[in-house]
Amino acid sequence: MHNESEAPEDEFEEGPSKSEVKRQMLALQALGDKLTRLKDKELARIPIDSERLMEAIIETRNIRSNSARKRHMQYIGKLMRDVDAAAVEAALDALHKPARDANARFHELEELRDEVLEAGVSGVEKVLALWPQADRQQLRQLVLQAQREQKNNKPPAASRKLFRYLRELQEDH
């Protein structure tokens, strides 16, 4: 027997849930917010075809009221529906990649310096394994000087010099 209150399964098409739609809108608003924080030259490198969206992004810079800014960000989120968000995300990642890479290299050098100073004179070999052209004598002197400074509770001038020398080696390589 067939109940009239039950509809056939293929009659209703299930789309995204209300919560999913809201998450997508918030994600587009967050992406739009990132775009509003870019400088003009950076914004020009982002593939946005919509002239209305570009105007709205630039217009956001003049809004001072928090509530007005929030409403405007919702408007930008609405306009972002018509833009390829994946392409915009990729362009933003490419835009910020050099800074992220430089930051990662900086932290790697800091870790290397700390490892060398912790190992003492034997840590010089680790640097020479990475960069054979490095001056063994200079490295040894910087390590010993840094150890003396640390023992005497002096400012870490030699440690900074060691970091600069490691950065020079990395840039030359």
BAFI-3210 file (N, C-alpha, C; in Angstrom, 3 decimals, decimal comma, padded with zeros to 6 digits):
// residues 173
n [1|2|3|4|5|6|7|8|9|10|11|12|13|14|15|16|17|18|19|20|21|22|23|24|25|26|27|28|29|30|31|32|33|34|35|36|37|38|39|40|41|42|43|44|45|46|47|48|49|50|51|52|53|54|55|56|57|58|59|60|61|62|63|64|65|66|67|68|69|70|71|72|73|74|75|76|77|78|79|80|81|82|83|84|85|86|87|88|89|90|91|92|93|94|95|96|97|98|99|100|101|102|103|104|105|106|107|108|109|110|111|112|113|114|115|116|117|118|119|120|121|122|123|124|125|126|127|128|129|130|131|132|133|134|135|136|137|138|139|140|141|142|143|144|145|146|147|148|149|150|151|152|153|154|155|156|157|158|159|160|161|162|163|164|165|166|167|168|169|170|171|172|173]
n.u [000,801|000,369|001,207|-000,257|000,835|003,516|006,176|007,556|011,033|012,702|011,475|012,139|014,936|017,943|019,752|022,551|022,745|021,182|023,005|025,397|025,297|025,453|028,033|029,533|028,958|030,070|032,722|033,227|032,874|035,012|037,134|036,690|037,208|039,948|040,765|040,087|042,050|044,312|046,899|046,730|048,379|048,780|046,161|045,580|046,805|045,180|042,828|040,048|037,078|034,750|033,552|031,939|032,488|035,188|034,962|033,460|035,243|037,316|035,855|035,356|037,514|037,040|035,076|034,184|032,545|031,696|029,365|028,408|030,535|030,378|027,918|028,643|030,629|029,086|027,746|029,899|030,522|028,247|028,629|030,894|030,037|029,770|032,289|035,258|036,207|038,235|040,309|040,888|041,741|044,028|045,582|045,958|047,436|049,738|050,612|051,353|053,246|056,135|056,822|056,097|057,872|060,349|060,133|060,055|062,639|064,138|063,436|064,463|067,198|067,563|067,081|069,186|071,395|070,985|071,276|073,951|075,255|074,527|075,768|078,350|081,827|081,939|079,627|080,203|080,917|078,503|077,540|079,521|079,031|076,686|077,397|080,183|082,015|082,209|083,878|085,814|087,364|086,339|083,699|084,197|085,384|083,238|081,381|082,739|083,045|080,353|079,645|081,222|080,098|077,534|078,113|079,097|076,880|076,346|075,193|073,953|075,871|077,735|076,265|074,346|076,004|076,862|074,435|073,982|076,168|075,543|073,234|074,297|075,799|073,736|072,369|074,332|074,558]
n.v [-001,186|002,281|005,249|008,463|010,698|010,321|011,217|010,378|009,416|010,582|012,935|015,077|017,079|016,972|019,589|021,560|021,789|024,174|025,061|024,450|026,158|028,587|028,358|028,398|030,987|032,520|031,806|032,931|035,611|035,924|035,538|037,730|039,704|039,374|040,277|042,967|043,963|044,134|045,907|048,315|047,528|044,828|043,907|044,247|042,073|039,955|037,711|039,079|039,459|040,852|044,033|045,397|044,080|044,731|047,506|047,528|046,369|048,259|050,417|049,672|050,436|053,011|052,901|053,402|052,806|050,068|048,464|049,200|048,360|045,613|045,000|045,740|043,867|041,589|042,148|042,110|039,403|038,346|039,272|037,845|035,330|035,117|034,946|033,115|031,501|029,719|030,345|032,915|032,385|030,868|032,795|034,589|032,960|032,595|035,196|035,665|033,729|034,148|035,655|033,882|031,788|033,058|033,609|031,003|030,118|031,859|030,980|028,388|028,941|030,159|027,977|026,301|027,867|027,873|025,128|024,760|026,428|025,134|022,665|023,435|023,738|021,462|021,671|023,195|021,542|020,642|022,873|023,094|020,768|021,413|023,736|023,621|025,577|027,341|029,336|027,771|028,612|031,163|030,475|028,838|030,690|032,481|030,810|030,124|032,682|033,378|031,501|032,363|034,894|034,140|032,746|034,799|036,343|038,355|040,554|038,888|039,293|037,924|035,707|036,837|037,723|035,248|034,275|036,119|035,473|032,829|033,325|034,727|032,656|030,953|032,551|032,864|030,313]
n.w [000,000|-000,620|000,896|000,883|002,056|002,034|-000,011|-003,179|-003,305|-005,260|-005,829|-004,146|-004,076|-002,480|-001,286|-000,171|003,409|005,634|007,502|006,217|004,010|005,361|006,473|004,113|003,196|005,269|004,919|002,421|003,101|004,874|003,119|001,479|003,372|003,729|001,258|001,430|003,017|001,535|-000,248|-002,959|-005,164|-004,592|-004,652|-007,325|-008,438|-007,996|-009,345|-010,130|-011,678|-011,431|-011,466|-009,686|-007,299|-006,919|-006,583|-004,229|-002,439|-002,381|-001,452|001,148|002,667|003,478|005,372|008,658|010,812|012,858|012,650|010,141|008,612|009,028|007,767|005,188|004,678|004,548|002,201|000,440|000,704|-000,529|-003,152|-003,692|-004,326|-007,046|-008,007|-008,786|-006,164|-005,490|-007,253|-006,391|-003,768|-004,371|-005,658|-003,537|-001,804|-003,368|-003,402|-000,758|-000,321|-000,707|001,605|003,644|003,091|003,506|006,212|007,230|006,519|008,097|010,692|010,587|010,432|012,918|014,612|013,805|014,586|017,370|017,894|017,160|019,004|021,346|021,031|021,051|020,199|018,651|017,204|015,048|012,995|011,994|010,640|008,709|007,316|006,034|004,605|003,012|002,243|004,299|006,781|008,974|011,167|011,805|012,502|014,742|016,495|016,880|018,153|020,526|021,634|021,991|023,909|026,044|026,488|027,286|029,620|031,229|031,533|029,600|026,941|023,960|021,674|020,036|019,372|017,743|015,688|014,753|013,767|011,679|010,048|009,370|007,916|005,749|004,612|003,855|001,979|000,025|-000,853]
ca.u [000,000|001,141|000,695|-000,242|001,657|004,922|006,492|008,639|012,353|013,304|010,744|012,870|016,376|018,607|020,871|023,317|021,943|021,195|024,275|026,466|025,185|025,958|029,499|030,076|028,851|031,068|034,030|033,354|033,065|036,388|037,990|036,509|037,899|041,380|040,963|039,982|043,273|045,427|047,229|046,251|049,231|048,502|044,801|045,606|047,325|044,150|041,927|038,643|036,480|033,590|033,875|031,197|033,216|036,399|034,524|033,040|036,464|038,000|034,966|035,439|038,605|036,534|034,025|034,744|031,583|031,766|028,133|028,379|031,559|029,850|026,929|029,363|031,311|028,050|027,534|031,060|030,325|027,231|029,262|031,932|029,405|029,910|033,718|035,915|036,878|039,456|041,343|041,248|042,542|045,333|046,331|046,361|048,529|050,933|051,017|051,971|054,221|057,518|056,987|056,061|059,123|061,429|059,927|060,462|064,110|064,612|063,296|065,415|068,520|067,574|067,225|070,545|072,281|070,810|071,876|075,407|075,698|074,325|076,773|079,685|082,756|081,597|078,505|080,752|080,919|077,162|077,480|080,421|078,380|075,708|078,091|081,618|082,810|082,199|085,167|085,817|087,958|085,380|082,598|084,706|085,549|081,906|080,779|083,436|082,703|078,963|079,635|081,777|079,085|076,442|078,637|079,265|075,591|076,468|074,288|074,389|076,366|078,355|075,177|073,770|076,993|076,790|073,210|074,207|077,101|074,784|072,332|075,141|076,112|072,512|072,083|075,349|074,340]
ca.v [000,000|003,524|006,363|009,698|011,706|010,076|011,593|009,559|009,943|011,390|014,177|016,112|017,086|017,499|020,494|021,735|022,169|025,595|025,298|024,413|027,413|029,652|028,203|028,857|032,450|033,061|031,606|033,947|036,898|035,940|035,743|039,133|040,505|039,319|041,132|044,380|044,332|044,202|047,195|048,391|046,721|043,416|043,642|044,177|040,754|038,958|037,596|039,407|040,015|041,659|045,436|045,760|043,543|045,553|048,784|047,286|046,118|049,545|051,252|049,211|051,150|054,284|052,670|053,450|052,235|048,607|047,851|049,439|047,483|044,252|044,910|045,813|042,590|040,663|042,498|041,573|037,954|038,081|039,476|036,815|034,118|035,100|034,923|031,832|031,643|028,904|031,108|034,036|031,784|030,497|034,036|035,094|032,104|032,923|036,540|035,621|032,641|034,587|036,063|032,664|031,061|033,794|033,400|029,627|030,069|032,575|030,110|027,286|029,453|030,340|026,651|025,851|028,626|027,377|023,796|024,922|026,974|024,109|021,612|024,000|023,723|020,335|022,092|023,818|020,506|020,598|023,975|022,754|019,728|022,101|024,684|023,318|026,775|028,182|029,544|027,004|029,409|032,203|029,815|028,400|031,879|032,998|029,893|030,298|034,009|033,320|030,748|033,249|035,920|033,512|032,418|036,046|037,058|039,545|040,506|037,879|039,904|036,890|034,867|037,583|037,672|033,886|034,201|036,872|034,707|031,695|033,859|034,996|031,367|030,453|033,361|032,572|028,955]
ca.w [000,000|-000,762|001,693|000,111|002,738|001,700|-001,383|-003,729|-002,948|-006,313|-005,974|-003,414|-004,314|-001,289|-001,509|001,068|004,569|005,966|008,198|005,219|003,246|006,229|006,536|002,841|003,161|006,195|004,297|001,372|003,777|005,395|001,954|001,112|004,384|003,391|000,079|001,813|003,734|000,588|-000,862|-004,340|-006,052|-004,314|-005,102|-008,788|-008,824|-007,689|-010,507|-009,831|-012,894|-011,074|-011,180|-008,479|-006,155|-006,736|-006,011|-002,843|-001,651|-002,205|-000,654|002,544|003,342|003,995|006,365|010,017|011,742|012,896|012,140|008,691|008,027|009,069|006,686|003,914|004,488|004,082|000,794|-000,289|000,669|-001,547|-004,461|-003,871|-004,858|-008,503|-008,324|-008,547|-004,865|-005,479|-007,953|-005,512|-002,692|-004,933|-005,890|-002,222|-001,327|-004,152|-003,004|000,569|-000,248|-000,460|003,008|004,465|002,864|004,176|007,640|007,530|006,459|009,273|011,857|010,432|010,802|014,372|015,206|013,534|015,471|018,742|017,958|017,102|020,289|022,368|020,825|021,276|019,064|017,775|016,371|013,838|011,949|011,411|009,678|007,605|006,516|005,185|003,738|003,101|001,986|005,505|007,452|010,213|012,239|012,193|013,203|016,043|017,335|017,232|019,119|021,807|022,144|022,444|025,162|027,078|026,775|028,028|030,956|031,967|031,488|028,756|025,777|022,992|020,437|019,199|018,873|016,613|014,602|014,211|012,968|010,427|009,215|008,833|006,882|004,569|004,001|003,230|000,798|-000,994|-001,343]
c.u [000,851|000,466|000,780|000,636|003,144|005,157|007,571|009,988|012,945|012,573|011,462|014,355|017,045|019,791|021,666|022,399|022,068|022,521|025,440|026,469|025,768|027,483|030,157|030,050|029,899|032,476|034,263|033,555|034,493|037,382|037,906|037,227|039,404|041,676|040,924|041,256|044,496|045,664|046,780|047,063|048,977|047,130|044,744|046,074|046,320|043,158|040,457|038,079|035,346|034,014|033,167|031,929|034,468|036,033|034,143|034,251|037,172|037,178|035,056|036,494|038,131|035,490|034,655|033,835|031,639|030,527|028,021|029,388|031,059|028,833|027,622|030,099|030,316|027,755|028,686|030,948|029,320|027,831|030,304|031,357|029,646|031,373|034,259|036,772|038,188|040,606|041,823|042,124|043,943|046,192|046,800|047,519|049,824|051,495|051,791|053,058|055,657|057,768|056,984|057,359|060,290|061,331|060,373|061,984|064,727|064,565|064,245|066,818|068,627|067,793|068,644|071,536|072,199|071,434|073,397|075,923|075,556|075,394|078,186|080,519|082,444|080,411|078,950|080,717|079,560|077,015|078,338|079,840|077,356|076,386|079,601|082,510|082,909|083,587|085,116|086,304|086,985|084,211|083,015|084,835|084,203|081,226|081,418|083,092|081,267|078,864|080,164|080,758|077,957|076,890|078,733|077,996|075,683|075,464|074,843|074,865|076,961|077,303|074,510|074,717|076,975|075,555|073,396|075,129|076,389|073,829|073,099|075,463|074,894|072,213|073,085|075,139|073,137]
c.v [001,261|004,640|007,653|010,759|011,513|010,423|010,660|010,249|010,859|012,721|015,343|015,987|017,711|018,354|020,607|022,192|023,670|025,961|025,338|025,691|028,563|029,575|028,709|030,381|033,089|032,912|032,649|035,336|037,016|036,165|037,192|040,053|040,523|040,250|042,612|044,864|044,438|045,630|047,146|047,507|045,232|043,029|043,502|042,801|039,633|038,911|037,805|040,112|040,992|043,079|045,890|045,276|044,372|046,900|048,625|047,065|047,432|050,473|050,909|049,990|052,447|054,118|052,574|052,779|050,700|047,948|048,040|048,534|046,042|044,044|044,893|044,499|041,517|040,895|041,943|040,053|037,547|038,215|038,388|035,515|033,973|035,016|033,525|031,950|030,858|029,656|032,279|033,533|031,451|031,739|034,647|034,282|032,425|034,283|036,515|034,554|033,121|034,990|034,847|031,885|031,737|033,601|031,995|029,501|030,748|031,674|028,911|027,732|029,677|029,004|026,122|026,562|028,105|025,991|023,881|025,435|025,948|023,019|022,125|023,920|022,568|020,672|022,755|022,822|020,403|021,684|023,644|021,643|020,354|022,996|024,470|024,554|027,679|028,235|028,901|027,854|030,482|031,602|029,431|029,591|032,440|032,118|030,071|031,642|034,034|032,567|031,601|034,313|035,346|033,211|033,664|036,913|038,384|039,438|039,569|038,450|038,851|035,958|035,536|037,566|036,304|033,747|034,921|036,104|033,505|032,150|034,172|033,689|030,818|031,232|033,080|031,207|028,967]
c.w [000,000|000,027|000,883|000,745|002,463|000,237|-001,900|-003,490|-004,012|-006,534|-005,284|-003,707|-003,104|-001,692|-000,225|002,206|004,813|006,649|007,202|004,384|004,062|006,341|005,251|002,750|004,073|005,621|003,196|001,985|004,314|004,264|001,490|002,086|004,117|002,212|000,462|002,504|002,819|000,118|-002,321|-005,289|-005,857|-004,838|-006,625|-009,277|-008,571|-008,850|-010,123|-011,066|-012,583|-010,678|-009,906|-007,227|-005,873|-006,102|-004,541|-001,938|-001,358|-001,302|000,841|003,324|003,985|005,092|007,746|011,049|011,686|012,314|010,624|007,989|007,975|007,945|005,326|003,638|004,053|002,605|-000,052|-000,386|-000,393|-002,949|-004,756|-004,418|-006,359|-008,958|-008,035|-007,279|-004,822|-006,156|-007,099|-004,365|-003,184|-005,160|-004,571|-001,650|-002,056|-003,753|-001,682|000,695|-000,020|000,993|003,925|004,327|003,582|005,687|008,049|007,512|007,677|010,509|011,788|010,834|012,306|015,081|015,009|014,446|016,895|018,910|017,982|018,441|021,411|022,262|021,081|020,009|018,114|016,856|015,077|012,676|011,247|010,343|008,464|006,728|005,567|004,149|003,867|002,908|003,207|006,136|008,838|011,391|012,739|012,979|014,622|016,996|017,790|018,284|020,491|022,445|022,689|023,768|026,310|027,486|027,617|029,466|031,835|031,990|030,728|027,602|024,696|021,653|019,505|018,612|017,668|015,414|013,940|013,324|011,628|009,493|008,600|007,730|005,602|003,844|003,250|001,945|-000,332|-001,619|-002,219]
res [m|h|n|e|s|e|a|p|e|d|e|f|e|e|g|p|s|k|s|e|v|k|r|q|m|l|a|l|q|a|l|g|d|k|l|t|r|l|k|d|k|e|l|a|r|i|p|i|d|s|e|r|l|m|e|a|i|i|e|t|r|n|i|r|s|n|s|a|r|k|r|h|m|q|y|i|g|k|l|m|r|d|v|d|a|a|a|v|e|a|a|l|d|a|l|h|k|p|a|r|d|a|n|a|r|f|h|e|l|e|e|l|r|d|e|v|l|e|a|g|v|s|g|v|e|k|v|l|a|l|w|p|q|a|d|r|q|q|l|r|q|l|v|l|q|a|q|r|e|q|k|n|n|k|p|p|a|a|s|r|k|l|f|r|y|l|r|e|l|q|e|d|h]
***
